[in-house]
């Protein structure tokens, strides 16, 4: 019996040693796994091929989104990009109309709040928006010569409203205001389907370099509507901000640095981000980038004034309660 007992004890000891090795392997293995450097967080950025998206492009090309691996997704329209932002399919939308920001952040919105980090602005000095006419049409020499003629612009409601307000300010009326997709804007002018276009960059520069269009008047929105005009924003999904508290600070810093790079050397910045823009080097050389202001440079009062402007212009209806304190403050 004693011999049997000693053999069992030895077996038990052997089992205990093996079990100890297994436990040690699992414990230290899990610690090792836990301590391994994690992959950088993914930052999904939506953009459209307009120059107002430039800060996000420059920030990405410069590696300014520190600690994040970026995925850039090209959208055909800002409406599609907004839908993706609200559906958590992207984290940062690099160009949303400011009226859309107010609409989403109203009490009757879709429920997913968005926070502007950087605002896109038109001003008289930037010359990044213009009314252009065909280079072949020499009879149109001033804005009053557009009275009774047709004008085309981007499909956005605000673009149509700006055309109406510009006409009203100059005591003229357009025979029609046509909403045109980006890829048919300049061809429509070349074919004579419209007499003029209200454009933003890079379409102005593209029309000039391709000898399709000539600028009739620069900065008409800023000159005749309001100066400066906050037209949109780079905005984050608030749901993602709540999950990742560091995201807002990183994005705000990155976009601020990119904005400063653009102000310092616009051509160098645009060349750095040229892979995102479907235009050649000659077009990039003559582009006029718009102005951008980080969220701390825009006050709630200024946003409230723009909200009232959108209401007065009929872009937003009065039967909703809109929030104007929507900006992200790092």
MOMO-V362046 format. One record per backbone hydrogen bond with DSSP energy under -1.0 kcal/mol. NH is the residue of the N-H (numbers start at 1). CO is the residue of the C=O. If there is no record, write none. Layout:
BEGIN
nh={NH & NH}
co={CO & CO}
END
This chain:
BEGIN
nh={5 & 6 & 7 & 8 & 9 & 10 & 11 & 12 & 13 & 14 & 15 & 16 & 17 & 18 & 19 & 20 & 21 & 22 & 23 & 24 & 25 & 26 & 27 & 28 & 29 & 30 & 31 & 32 & 33 & 34 & 35 & 41 & 43 & 45 & 46 & 47 & 50 & 51 & 53 & 54 & 57 & 58 & 59 & 60 & 61 & 62 & 63 & 64 & 66 & 68 & 69 & 71 & 73 & 75 & 81 & 82 & 83 & 84 & 85 & 86 & 87 & 88 & 89 & 91 & 92 & 93 & 94 & 96 & 98 & 101 & 102 & 103 & 104 & 105 & 106 & 107 & 109 & 115 & 117 & 118 & 119 & 120 & 121 & 122 & 127 & 130 & 131 & 132 & 133 & 135 & 137 & 145 & 146 & 147 & 148 & 149 & 151 & 152 & 153 & 160 & 161 & 162 & 163 & 164 & 165 & 166 & 167 & 168 & 169 & 170 & 171 & 172 & 175 & 178 & 180 & 184 & 188 & 189 & 190 & 191 & 192 & 193 & 197 & 198 & 199 & 201 & 203 & 206 & 207 & 208 & 209 & 210 & 211 & 212 & 213 & 214 & 216 & 217 & 219 & 223 & 224 & 225 & 226 & 229 & 231 & 232 & 233 & 234 & 235 & 236 & 237 & 238 & 241 & 242 & 243 & 244 & 247 & 250 & 251 & 252 & 253 & 254 & 255 & 256 & 257 & 258 & 259 & 260 & 261 & 262 & 263 & 264 & 265 & 269 & 270 & 271 & 272 & 273 & 274 & 276 & 277 & 279 & 284 & 285 & 291 & 293 & 295 & 297 & 298 & 303 & 304 & 305 & 306 & 307 & 308 & 309 & 310 & 311 & 312 & 313 & 314 & 315 & 316 & 326 & 328}
co={1 & 2 & 3 & 4 & 5 & 6 & 7 & 8 & 9 & 10 & 11 & 12 & 13 & 14 & 15 & 16 & 17 & 18 & 19 & 20 & 21 & 22 & 23 & 24 & 25 & 26 & 27 & 28 & 29 & 30 & 31 & 67 & 69 & 71 & 92 & 73 & 48 & 201 & 50 & 51 & 53 & 54 & 55 & 56 & 57 & 58 & 60 & 59 & 64 & 65 & 41 & 43 & 45 & 47 & 77 & 78 & 79 & 80 & 81 & 82 & 83 & 85 & 84 & 44 & 44 & 235 & 46 & 233 & 231 & 97 & 98 & 99 & 100 & 101 & 103 & 321 & 106 & 236 & 234 & 234 & 293 & 232 & 291 & 229 & 123 & 199 & 217 & 197 & 214 & 212 & 134 & 142 & 143 & 144 & 173 & 146 & 176 & 196 & 178 & 156 & 157 & 158 & 159 & 160 & 161 & 162 & 163 & 164 & 165 & 166 & 168 & 167 & 149 & 151 & 153 & 181 & 184 & 185 & 186 & 187 & 189 & 188 & 132 & 152 & 130 & 128 & 200 & 202 & 203 & 204 & 205 & 206 & 208 & 207 & 207 & 133 & 131 & 131 & 129 & 219 & 220 & 221 & 221 & 122 & 120 & 120 & 96 & 118 & 93 & 115 & 91 & 113 & 237 & 238 & 239 & 240 & 244 & 246 & 247 & 248 & 249 & 250 & 251 & 252 & 253 & 254 & 255 & 256 & 257 & 258 & 259 & 260 & 261 & 265 & 266 & 267 & 268 & 269 & 271 & 273 & 274 & 277 & 280 & 281 & 121 & 119 & 117 & 294 & 295 & 299 & 300 & 301 & 302 & 303 & 304 & 305 & 306 & 307 & 308 & 309 & 311 & 310 & 310 & 324 & 116}
END
